[in-house]
Amino acid sequence: MLGDYFKLYLFQTPAILWAGILIVGTFIDLMINRRFGEQIGAKLRNMANGMLVCAIYALLVPLVHMGRERIIPPGQSGILPFGFPSQNSLIVILQVAAYYVIVDFFYYWWHRAQHRFRPLWLWHGVHHSDTNFNATTYVRQHWSEIVIQAFVVSLPVLFLFGDTTPPVIAVLFFTAWNFFVHADVKIGSGLWSRILTTPQQHRIHHALDAKHHNKNFAAHFPIWDLVFGTYCAAEKGVKAPTGLDEKIPGLQMRFLK
């Protein structure tokens, strides 16, 4: 049974992918900035938290799969005739972009709900409580978020597209981008930040200043913030202080501090 659990942990959760990206990101940060050692304790706690989140998710993977398969059986087509079978690279790129733009639409509204409703915010606030905004902030998540998101965001996507999976390289790219937009770098305050989410633009979402609250909800494509009036451009070269002006309760926060 323990062996089966470790298989779930390694192959049914993002643990290996998260760890790999964090290792590569740490090396790049050391080479470029030579300052990963700043707040090293907090960063290591964030990393440990991410692995713990995956460990808890591994326990719930069978329930998550059972619930999803009862609603959308494996192999079933979605409402939209969509897949990734083309041998034409340009078509695949366009398909991947369309797929993730739509996924981001559902994530956008889930993310807004997390900020709007107090019970969800008390979970999501764990992520926002980091005053040392950096790539490890991405895995500073409440253990429940990855489970709930597996239903709230994934189910509408399954209804639309059916049991289809983007190319592995696309999954790797967008997962790595989640870490990149949390990086402590002054990148992305111009036109580019209206096309893809950037570190400076996403830092605004984490900013302590009340004028930046409830801005820049999109994970990858700011088009949804632009459409629904929540886009806020970052000032060039400015790194807004991050964190919260309230204390988030819970044992997890005692560990993360």
N, C-alpha and C positions, 0 to 999 in steps of 0.2 A: 504493500500500500504506500509506503514511504517513497519507493522508487517511482510509482505512478504520479505521486504528488510532485516530485522533482521534475518529471517529464512535463507536467503541466506548467510548472514554474518557468522552466527553460524555454519551452516551445509554444505555450499558449498565452504568455504574458510578454510585455515589451521589455522584460528585465535585461536580456542580453543586448538588445538594441540600445536601450538607455545607457547601459554600462559602457558599451563600445563608443558611443557618441561622446559621453562624458570624458572618457580616457583620451580620445583624440582631441576634444575641445580643450582639455586641461593642458595637453602638450602644446597646442597652438598658442594658448594664452601665455604659457611660460616662455615660448620662443618670441612672441611679439611684445607682450607687456612686461614680462618678468616680474609679475606681482600677484601670482595666484596665491601666494602665501598670506595675503591680506585676508583677515577673517577666515583663516583656514578651518578653524573649528566649526564655524557656522556652515561652511561649504560641505564639510564632511558629514555633518548632521543632515543636511539636505539630501546628500547622496544616499546615506543610510535610510532616510525616510522613503526615498524612491524605491529602494529595494524591498522595504517593508510593505509598501503599497502593493507591489507586484506579488509579494508572498501572500497577502490577504486575498488579492484578486484570484490567485491560483486556487485557493480554497473554494471560490465561488464560480470558477469557470464552468463546471458541469451544469450548474443552475442557470447561468447566463446562456449557455448554448442550448439547453433544453427549452428555455423560454423563447428564445429567438426561433428555434426550429419548429415550435408549435405554431408560430405566427407565419413564418416564411420557411417552408420546407427546403432542404438543400437542393440546389439545381433548379429551383423555380425561377421563372422569368419575372421581371418587374413590370411596372406600368409602362416604362419607357424601353424601347428596343435598344439596349445599350450594352456594349461589351468592348473588349480590347483585342480583337483578333487581327486587326490590320497589320500588314507588313510594311506599310508606309509610315515612316518615322514621324512625318509632319502630322498625319491624321491621328496617330497615337498621342502625340503631344497635345493636340487640340482636344482629344477625348479626355485625357487626364486632367487638363485645365478645366474643362466643363464639369467633370465629375467633382473635382475638389472645390470649385466655386459653389456648386450646389450643396455639397457637404458643409461648407463654411456658412451657408445660409442657415441651416438648422443649428449649427454650433453657435452662430451669432445670437439667435433667440434664446437658446439654452443659457448662454453666457449672460445675457441681459437678465434672465430670470434669476440667476445666481446672485446678481447684485440688487435685484428688486425685492425678493422675498427673504425675510429674516432667517428662517431655518436653513435655506440654501446658502445664504451669505455666511452663516457661522461655520459652515464647512469650507466654503470657498475662501473665506478670510484667512485661512491657514496659509494659502498661497500668497495672498497679498501682504501678509505681515512681515515679509522679508525687507529689512531696511538696507540690506547689502545686495541690491539687484544684480544678478549675474546668471550665467547659464545654468547653474545648479538650482536656481529658483524654480525652474520648470518642474522639477520632480519634488518640490516642496508642496505636496498636495495632500488633502484629506483622503484617508483611505477609501471613503465611499464614492469619491468623484468618478474614478475610472469605471466603477461598476454601474452607477446610475447613467453615466454618459454612454455606456455600451448599449443602453436601451433608448434613452431620450434622443440621441443623435443618430445612432446606427439604424434603428427600426424604420424611420422615415426613408432613409437611404436605401434600405433593403426593399421597401415597398416600391420605390421608384426604379431601382436598377436591378433588383433581384440578387441572386447569389453570384455576384461577380466581384472580382478583385483586381485592382489596378496593378500594373507591372511592379515588380519588386523595387526597381530603381526609383519609381515614383513614391512608393511608401517610405523608402529610405530618405529621399530628398525632403519630403514634407515633415517627417519626424525630426530630422536634423534641423530643419528650419524652425521648429518649435523651440529648440534649444538656442538657436542663433538669435532669435528675436528677444531673448532674455539676456543676451550677452552685455557686459558692461563696456560697450564701445560707442563712440560717437559716429554712428553710421545711419544714414537714411532720414534726412530732414527735408529733402526736396521732392521733385516730381515722382521719383521712384517709390516713395512711401505712399503714393496714391494707387500704385499698381500691386505691390507686395508689401506686407507688413514688415517693418524694419525695427531694429533695436531701439532707436530713439523714439520712434512712433509708438511702440508698445510700452516703452518706459513711461510715457504719458499716462497710459492706462493704470499703471502701478503708482503714480505720483501721489505724494502726501497732500499736496495743495488741493483744496476743495474745488477750485475752478477746473481741475482736470478729472474730477470724479465722473464716472459713467460715460467715459469716452473710449473710443478705439477698441470695440469689443471683438472685432473679427480676428480669427486666428491667422489667416494667410492672405486674404484678399480684402483690402479696405473698401472695396466697392459697396459692401453692405453698410458700412459706417457712413459712406458718402450718401447713399440712397436714403437712409433712415435718420440722417442728421446727427450722428454721434461721432463724426470724424473730427479730430483735433490735430492740426499739424504741429510737429515739433520744431522748436527753434534751433537753428544751426549751432552746433557746438555746445548746447546747453544740456546738462544732465540733471533732470529734476530729481530732488530727494524722494525716496520711495518709502513705503511702509504705511502703517495705520495710526490713527489717533485714538483708537480704542483697543482694548485687550480682548483677544479671542479666547474663550474658555476651552478647557479640555486637556487631557493627559498628553495628547500629541504636541500641544504647544509648550508644555513644560519641557519636553525633550528638545524641541526645536529652538525655544527661547527667541 
